[in-house]
Amino acid sequence: MRKKLALLAVATAAVTVVTVATSASADTRIIKGAYVYYDPARNMFGIGDTEADGRTAYVEVVVAGVSKTFGNHNGNGTWRDVYANETGIRDGISLSWRAKVGGGQTSTWVHEPA
């Protein structure tokens, strides 16, 4: 009985950690070849390349009317983090973003309020 309770406690803790870790993300966009998310707590984007297709995964960010595109040029299965100092994101400013794949799909826009 103790082993079952200990296993249940570990499983519950793991679910709690996963829930807390994923709730910080404002939104995620997944398209063929790219996985992009925004973490508002860190003012950071994560860009994952998910296909061995020779195409680059990108995030296009619009801040204060200025559009910038950041790519993950490291290939399939890799990640790149893009931080606020690169994008121009500051507290109190609205932004829009979307995932893109070079020569491929583009996701819908995500609008983050200030």
Secondary structure, DSSP 4 states (H G I P E B T S, - for coil): -HHHHHHHHHHHHHHHHHHHHHHT-SEEEEETTEEEEEETTTTEEEEEE---SSPPEEEEEEETTEEEEEEETT-TT-EEEEEHHHHT--TT--EEEEEEETTS-B---EEE--
